[in-house]
């Protein structure tokens, strides 16, 4: 396992050490990682361009910083975690020195925390938008504060990776093999397991619980309003002056639910594998190597799925891409109103 990247956080082992090699399964992992990297880079940069340039005049002011931050977090995962994983599997051992060992492990954990915490901020925003619609007057300021907390907490929780006693470069026995690991950084196995479990809670358990709480309350509120409308003779939620949940807001809610579901589906197998490894290190010998690689690649799919989901639910994103294509293509005819979306009130950009 180059860099022990096939488990969330590497651990110490009393097993007889064997130098890893660039196996066929690792070669497949590198090839698949580079394909995912290419797609994630192009799609997330497109979202970033759309939100920062075109989306500024159509996307809801309260929602724009959230999507912008999510795209930035996904780009950090794309340009830090994916290339690091691919190169580390190719070289097998670590050649970049102690400083880069700490820095890249810090950036990896920072990107993973940021992605999870921004999804929490998005969930809290949807919770406030549905349950407390009158609070939307102050929502833009509140979202900026939540994003500041999300990025600051990610920075704080990832900062221990740069300390001397966690990740460092060591040589394996008398062999000419250097690796960036935590081996020997903790006196007892349980100390490292406790450290890993702490990050498991902050990276996955705590964000998941907050998101479940938010969307459970949202579903209960929607169900309550549907029963209320049904009792009044309405068969569905209508977009009118008396509706508390406008149509565009419901569409934004559907988009965020799918984004959160993608996070849970993609990363749950990876973290379960990590827990199994922390408490049962022998699992590396019992589990086929390709299983470890596939589960880690499955986690990368989350970075690719976010821009796809956003594009499917945001007409202005597709309009911005079409406008960019027309500007880049000299033979493409242009009309004055081509850059404006034709769908009004059908996407999250029209939410009030």
N, C-alpha and C positions, 0 to 999 in steps of 0.2 A: 504494500500500500504506500505509494509515494506520498510522503507528507501526511500519511494517515488521513487523507481526505475522504476516504470512503466511510468513515464514521464521523459524527459531528465534532467530537473532540477526542484526540488521541489519548491513549492511556498507557500506563506502565504495565509490563508483563514479565513474569518470571520464566516464561517459556524460553527454550533455546532459540536464539536469534538466528534468522536466515535473511541474507540480503535479498530484497525484492528485485524483480526483473520486469522488463517491459513486455508483458505477456500479450497473447492474442486478445484477451478480454480487455486489457488496458488500451490496446490499439483501437479497438472498437469504441471504447469510452472517449478517447481523444478525438476520433473522427466525428462521433455524434456530438461531442461538446462544441466543436468548431462549427458544425451546422447550426446548432442552437444559438451559438454566439452570433453568427451572421444574421439570423432572423431576428433575434432579440435586439441587436444593435440597430438595425434598420428600422424596425417597427417602433421601438421606444424613442429613437431620435425623431421619427415622424410625429409621434404623439407630442414630444417636447416642442417641436416646431409648430404644430397645430395650436397647442395651448398658448405658447408664448407669442405667436404671431397672429394667426387667424382667429384662434379661440378667444382672444382678448375682447373682441367686439360681440361675441355671441354666447360664450360660455358664462354661466351664472357666476357673478363675482365671488360668491361665498364658496363655490365648488372648485373654481379655477386653481387656487393654491394647493388644494388637496391632490388633484390630478397631476399637477406640475411636480409636486413632491414625490408622488408615487412613481412617476416616470423617471425622476432623478435617482430614486432608490433602486429602481430596476436597472438603470444604466450603471450604477455602481456595482451591482451584482454581475452585470454583463461584462464590464471592462476590468473588474478586479478578480472576482471569484472564478469565472469561466477560463480566462487565459491562464491564471495561476494553476488551476487544476490540470489543464491540458499540458502545459509546459512541465509541470512537476511530474506528471505521469511519463512523459517522454524522457526526461533526464534521470528519472528514478530517484536519484539523490539530490541534495540541496547544494547548489553552487554559488548562491547569491550572497553568502555571508550572514553574520549575526544580525546586523542592523535591518537588512531587508527581510529577514526571517520574522522579526518582531513586527515590522511595519506592515507587511502584507497580511499577517495573521490578524493584526489590529483592523486593517481595512476590511477584511473578510467579515469579521464579527460585527463591525460597524454597519456594513451594508445589510447584513441579515437582520440586525436589530431595527434599523431604519425602515426596512420594508415591512416588518411586522407591526411596528408602532404607528406607521402612517395608516395602515389598514384599521388600526384601532381608532385613530382620529377620524377616519372616514365613517366608521360605524357610529361613533359618538355624534358626528354631524347629522347622519341620517336619523338617529334616535331623537335628537332635538328637533329636526325639521318635521317629523311626523307627530311626535307627542306634544311638542311645544311650538306650534307654528308661529305664534306671536313673537317668539324670541328671535325670529329671523332678522329683525332690525339690527341686532348686535351680533349676528352670526359671523360676519366677515372678520371682525376683531377677535371673536372667540376662536375661530379656526386658526388664525395666525398664532394665537397663544398656544393652542394644542400642537401645532406643527413645531413651534419653538421647543416645547417640552419633549416632543418625540425625537427631534434631532439631538437635543442636549442629552437626553437619557441614553440614546444610542452611543453617543460619544463617551459618556461617563462609563457605561457598562463595558465598552470595548477597550477602554484605556488600560486595564490591567495586562493586556496582551503585550504591551511594550515593556513591561517590567522584566527584570533579569531572571526572576525565579519562576517564570512560567514557560513561555516558548523561548528556545535557544537552539543553537547549532551544536551538535555533539558528534563525536566519531564512535562508530560501533566497534567496540573491542579493539583488536589490533588490525582490523581491516581498514583499508583506505576507502571508507564510506562515511560521508557526512550527511546528517539529516537534521531538519528543523522540526523538533518534537518537544514534548513536555517530559520525556523520560528523565527521571532523577530529580525533577523539580519539586516533587512532593515526597515527604518522608514515608507516608503510609498510603496504601491504595485507597482507603476510604476518604482521605483528604481530597484526592483528585476526583473521586466519584462525587463528593459533595460539591466541589467546584463546578463540575460538569452539569450536575443536576440543577444548580442555581441558574446557569445559563439556559438550560432546557426550560425551566419555569419562566424566565424572562423572555425567551425567544418564542416560545410556543404555548405553554399552558396559560399564562396570564393573558396574553392577547386573545387566545381562543375563548377563555371564559368571559372576557369583556365583550367580545363580538357576539357570543351566544346570548348573553344578557340583553344586549341592545336589540338584536333582531328578534328575540323572543317577545320582548315588550312591544316592538313594532308590529309583529304579527297579531298579537293580542289586541292592539289598538285598531288595526285594520279590520279584524274580525268583529270587534265591537261596533265599529261604524257601519259595516255591512249589515249587521243585524238591525241596527237603528234605521238604516235606509230601507231595509226590507219591511220593517214594521211600518214605515211611512208610505209603503207602496212602491218603492224603487227596487229594481232588480239588480242594480250595480251602482258603483260609485260614479257620479256624474261630475263633469267639470263645470261648475257653476259658482256663483258668488257665495252660496251657502256651503259648498264642499270644503272640508278642512284638509283634504288630501288631493291636490290637483293632479291631473293626468300626467304632466311632465315630472312631477315629484315622484309619482309611483314608478315611472320608467327609470328614473335615476336610482330609486331604491332597488329595482330588479337588477340593474347593472352592478351595484355595489354588492348585493347578495351573491351574485355569480362570481365576482372577483374574490370575495372572502371564501366562497366554497372552493374555488380553484386553489387558494392558499392552503386550505385544510387538506384537500385531496392530494395535492402534490407533495407536501412536506410531511404528512403524518407517517408514511412508511419509512422515510429517512430517519425521523426521530425515534421511531420504535426500534429500528435497527441499532441506533446509537445506545438506547437504554439497554438493549440486550447485550451489547458489547461491553458496556460499563460494568454490568453485574456478572457477565459470563464471558470473559475474554477468549475462552476457547472456541467461541462461536465462529471466529475467523477461520478455524480449521474445519469446522463442521458445515459451514455454509459455502456453496459454490462461489467462486470469485465473481462470476458474471452477475450474481444477484446483488452484491454490494455495488457494483458499477451501475447497474440499471436503476436501482433505487436512488442513487445520487443524481443520475441524469433526470429521473422523474421529478426531482425537486427543482431542477433548472427549468422545467416546462412552465412553472409558475411565472417566471420572468418573461416568457414568450406569450403566455396567455393573457396577461393584463392588457397589453395594447390591442389584441384581437377583440377582447370583450368591449373595451372602450370604443373601438371603431364600429362594432356592430350596433351599439346603442347611441352613437353620436353622429348624426348626419353631417354636422359641420366639419368633423374630422375627414370624412370622405370628400367633402367639398374642398377643403384645404389641400388635400393630396392631389385632387384633380387640377386645382389652380396651380399648384407647384409644377405638375407635369406639363401643363400648358406653357408655363413660363420657360421651362427647360427645353421644350420642343419648339424650334423655330418655325416648323411647318404647320403647327396647330393653329387653326383660326380662333380668334378671340372676340368676345362681345363684352360690352361694358358691365353686364350683370352676371357674367359667368361665375365670378368668385363668390357670389352670395348663394346661400342654401335656399332651396325651393320649399323645404319642409318647415313649416312654422308650428311650434307647439308640439313637436313630436319627439324631442330629445331632451337630455338633461340641460342643454344650453339654454332652454326656455324657462327653466324653473324660476319661480319667484320666491 
